[in-house]
Amino acid sequence: MIDVLVADDETPALDELVHLLRADDRIGEILTATSGAEALRILSERPVRIAFLDIHMPGLAGTDIARAALGLVAPPAVVFVTADDARAVEAFELRAVDYLLKPVRAERLRRAIDHVLELGEAPRSGDDEMLVVTVGSHVRFVRRSEVRWVQAQGDYSRLHTGDGSGHLIRTPISELETRWADAGFLRIHRSFLVCADAVSEARLSGAEPSVSIGDIALPVSRRLVAAVREALVRGAGA
């Protein structure tokens, strides 16, 4: 059972979200606030697992609350709930877990809660980069630590996560290779970048060298075999 906070200055919207949350048997206590100041006071006194925050509230906005919550000893996972679809980038910068558009659908809310639980105790620091991806008509936030391998698709990259999802982002794989090198990501082919810790098997001899991540086998460029072998051995030793 997880405790949550719902903050919204519009009573009908707050009541509707509380109603939807009560239908989820994973939710424990539901705390509510009708202003940003009240929400921040509650969070400073009472840790919760998820804070569902409306962005537009008088006084302290939902983004202000999220920014302040980052400094708490036990910061909640933040899910923005808003009618404003233009604030996704700001939400991303504040390391929100999800971004729900009003009116909230029960299925979409459940997926947001699923996402929080999937993250478990994943790092919440700025060292774990988050990326904004579009899934159908909504925005989702994917942490770098969720990514197992990346596939180049022209000027785009497809992020493959542990749950089998593939999310397309408008960032070339060469840029991710540079940005994520210190996080253990290894270029194995012009089309593939892998998280070295996710590699379960390596076949680097023979005519078709490859590495496996779960049941997915990815080709290794012959010119990169030596570098890949060295990186995997070094990682295993560490």
C-alpha positions as CSV (number, residue, x, y, z in Angstrom):
1,M,0.0,0.0,0.0
2,I,1.4,3.4,-1.0
3,D,0.4,6.8,0.4
4,V,-0.2,9.7,-2.0
5,L,-0.8,13.4,-2.0
6,V,-3.3,15.0,-4.5
7,A,-3.0,18.8,-4.9
8,D,-5.4,20.8,-7.0
9,D,-7.2,24.1,-6.4
10,E,-10.2,23.0,-8.4
11,T,-12.4,20.9,-6.1
12,P,-14.2,18.8,-8.9
13,A,-10.8,17.8,-10.4
14,L,-9.4,17.0,-7.0
15,D,-12.4,14.9,-6.1
16,E,-12.4,13.0,-9.4
17,L,-8.7,12.1,-9.0
18,V,-9.3,10.9,-5.4
19,H,-12.2,8.8,-6.6
20,L,-10.0,7.1,-9.3
21,L,-7.2,6.5,-6.8
22,R,-9.6,4.9,-4.3
23,A,-10.4,2.3,-7.0
24,D,-6.8,1.2,-7.0
25,D,-6.1,-1.4,-4.3
26,R,-2.4,-0.4,-4.2
27,I,-3.2,3.0,-2.8
28,G,-3.3,3.5,0.9
29,E,-3.9,6.9,2.5
30,I,-4.8,9.8,0.2
31,L,-3.9,13.2,1.5
32,T,-5.3,16.3,-0.3
33,A,-4.4,19.9,-0.6
34,T,-6.2,22.8,-2.4
35,S,-3.2,25.1,-2.6
36,G,0.5,24.9,-3.3
37,A,1.4,26.2,0.1
38,E,-0.7,23.5,1.8
39,A,0.7,20.8,-0.4
40,L,4.3,21.8,0.5
41,R,3.4,21.9,4.2
42,I,2.0,18.4,4.0
43,L,5.0,17.0,2.1
44,S,7.4,18.5,4.7
45,E,5.5,16.9,7.6
46,R,4.4,13.6,6.0
47,P,6.3,11.5,3.5
48,V,4.3,10.1,0.6
49,R,5.3,7.8,-2.3
50,I,3.6,9.9,-5.0
51,A,2.6,13.5,-5.3
52,F,0.0,14.2,-7.9
53,L,0.3,17.9,-8.6
54,D,-1.8,20.3,-10.7
55,I,0.6,22.7,-12.4
56,H,-1.6,25.8,-12.3
57,M,-2.5,26.7,-8.7
58,P,-2.5,30.2,-7.1
59,G,0.6,31.1,-5.1
60,L,2.9,28.1,-5.4
61,A,2.4,26.3,-8.7
62,G,2.8,22.6,-9.0
63,T,6.3,23.1,-10.6
64,D,7.3,25.2,-7.6
65,I,6.2,22.4,-5.2
66,A,8.1,19.8,-7.3
67,R,11.3,22.0,-7.2
68,A,11.0,22.4,-3.5
69,A,10.3,18.7,-2.9
70,L,13.6,17.7,-4.5
71,G,15.3,19.0,-1.3
72,L,13.3,16.8,1.0
73,V,14.9,13.9,2.8
74,A,12.5,11.5,1.2
75,P,11.2,13.3,-2.0
76,P,8.0,11.8,-3.5
77,A,7.7,10.6,-7.1
78,V,6.0,13.5,-8.8
79,V,3.2,13.1,-11.4
80,F,1.9,16.3,-12.9
81,V,-1.9,16.4,-13.6
82,T,-2.8,19.3,-15.8
83,A,-4.9,20.6,-18.7
84,D,-1.7,22.3,-20.0
85,D,0.2,20.1,-22.5
86,A,2.9,22.7,-23.1
87,R,4.8,22.2,-19.8
88,A,6.3,18.8,-20.5
89,V,9.9,20.1,-20.9
90,E,9.8,21.9,-17.6
91,A,8.3,18.8,-15.9
92,F,11.2,16.8,-17.4
93,E,13.7,19.2,-15.9
94,L,12.1,18.7,-12.5
95,R,12.5,14.9,-12.9
96,A,8.8,14.2,-12.8
97,V,7.9,10.5,-13.3
98,D,4.8,11.2,-15.5
99,Y,2.6,13.9,-17.0
100,L,-1.2,13.3,-17.1
101,L,-3.6,15.4,-19.1
102,K,-7.0,16.2,-17.8
103,P,-9.5,14.7,-17.8
104,V,-7.6,11.8,-16.4
105,R,-8.6,8.3,-17.5
106,A,-8.5,5.4,-15.0
107,E,-6.3,3.3,-17.3
108,R,-3.8,6.1,-17.8
109,L,-3.6,6.8,-14.1
110,R,-2.9,3.1,-13.4
111,R,-0.1,3.2,-15.9
112,A,1.4,6.2,-14.1
113,I,1.3,4.3,-10.8
114,D,2.8,1.2,-12.5
115,H,5.6,3.4,-13.7
116,V,6.4,4.7,-10.2
117,L,6.4,1.1,-8.8
118,E,8.6,-0.2,-11.7
119,L,11.2,2.5,-10.8
120,G,11.3,1.1,-7.3
121,E,14.4,2.4,-5.6
122,A,16.0,3.7,-8.8
123,P,18.2,6.7,-8.3
124,R,16.4,10.0,-8.2
125,S,19.5,12.2,-8.4
126,G,20.4,14.4,-11.3
127,D,23.0,11.8,-12.2
128,D,20.3,9.5,-13.7
129,E,19.3,11.4,-16.8
130,M,15.6,11.5,-17.8
131,L,14.3,11.8,-21.3
132,V,10.9,12.9,-22.6
133,V,9.2,10.4,-24.9
134,T,5.8,10.5,-26.6
135,V,3.6,7.4,-26.2
136,G,0.5,7.8,-28.3
137,S,-1.2,11.1,-27.2
138,H,0.7,11.4,-23.9
139,V,4.2,12.2,-22.6
140,R,6.2,9.8,-20.6
141,F,9.6,10.2,-18.8
142,V,12.2,7.4,-19.3
143,R,15.2,7.3,-17.0
144,R,18.6,6.4,-18.5
145,S,18.8,3.6,-15.9
146,E,15.8,1.9,-17.5
147,V,17.5,1.7,-20.9
148,R,19.1,-1.6,-21.8
149,W,20.1,-0.8,-25.4
150,V,19.7,1.9,-28.1
151,Q,19.0,1.5,-31.8
152,A,19.9,4.2,-34.3
153,Q,17.2,5.2,-36.7
154,G,18.6,8.0,-38.8
155,D,18.7,11.2,-36.7
156,Y,16.6,9.5,-34.1
157,S,17.3,6.8,-31.5
158,R,15.0,4.1,-30.2
159,L,15.4,3.4,-26.4
160,H,14.7,-0.2,-25.5
161,T,13.9,-0.6,-21.8
162,G,13.8,-3.5,-19.4
163,D,10.0,-4.0,-19.8
164,G,10.4,-4.5,-23.6
165,S,9.2,-1.1,-24.6
166,G,10.9,0.9,-27.4
167,H,10.7,4.7,-27.3
168,L,11.7,6.9,-30.2
169,I,13.5,10.2,-29.3
170,R,14.9,12.9,-31.5
171,T,18.5,12.5,-30.5
172,P,21.2,10.8,-32.7
173,I,22.9,7.7,-31.3
174,S,26.3,9.4,-31.6
175,E,25.2,12.1,-29.1
176,L,23.9,9.5,-26.7
177,E,27.2,7.6,-27.0
178,T,29.1,10.7,-25.9
179,R,26.7,11.7,-23.1
180,W,26.3,8.2,-21.7
181,A,29.8,6.8,-21.9
182,D,30.5,7.5,-18.2
183,A,27.3,5.7,-17.3
184,G,28.5,2.4,-18.8
185,F,27.0,2.6,-22.3
186,L,29.1,1.0,-25.0
187,R,29.0,1.5,-28.8
188,I,29.1,-2.0,-30.3
189,H,28.0,-1.2,-33.9
190,R,27.1,1.9,-35.9
191,S,23.5,1.1,-35.2
192,F,23.7,-0.1,-31.6
193,L,24.6,1.3,-28.1
194,V,24.3,-1.0,-25.1
195,C,24.4,-0.8,-21.4
196,A,27.4,-2.9,-20.5
197,D,25.8,-4.1,-17.2
198,A,22.8,-5.5,-19.2
199,V,24.9,-7.7,-21.4
200,S,24.2,-11.3,-20.4
201,E,26.4,-13.1,-23.0
202,A,29.1,-12.1,-25.5
203,R,30.2,-14.1,-28.6
204,L,33.1,-12.1,-29.9
205,S,34.9,-14.7,-32.0
206,G,33.8,-16.3,-35.3
207,A,32.3,-14.7,-38.4
208,E,29.3,-13.0,-36.6
209,P,30.3,-11.5,-33.3
210,S,27.4,-10.5,-31.0
211,V,26.3,-9.6,-27.5
212,S,23.0,-10.7,-25.9
213,I,20.8,-8.7,-23.7
214,G,18.2,-11.2,-22.4
215,D,17.0,-13.0,-25.4
216,I,18.0,-10.2,-27.8
217,A,21.2,-10.8,-29.8
218,L,22.8,-7.6,-31.2
219,P,25.6,-7.6,-33.8
220,V,29.1,-6.3,-32.9
221,S,31.0,-4.5,-35.6
222,R,34.3,-6.4,-36.3
223,R,36.3,-3.3,-36.0
224,L,34.9,-2.8,-32.5
225,V,35.4,-6.3,-31.2
226,A,38.6,-5.6,-29.4
227,A,37.2,-2.5,-27.7
228,V,34.0,-4.3,-26.7
229,R,35.9,-7.2,-25.3
230,E,38.2,-4.9,-23.3
231,A,35.3,-2.9,-22.0
232,L,33.2,-5.9,-20.9
233,V,36.2,-7.6,-19.2
234,R,37.1,-4.3,-17.4
235,G,33.5,-4.0,-16.3
236,A,33.4,-7.6,-15.0
237,G,36.5,-7.1,-13.1
238,A,35.2,-3.9,-11.5
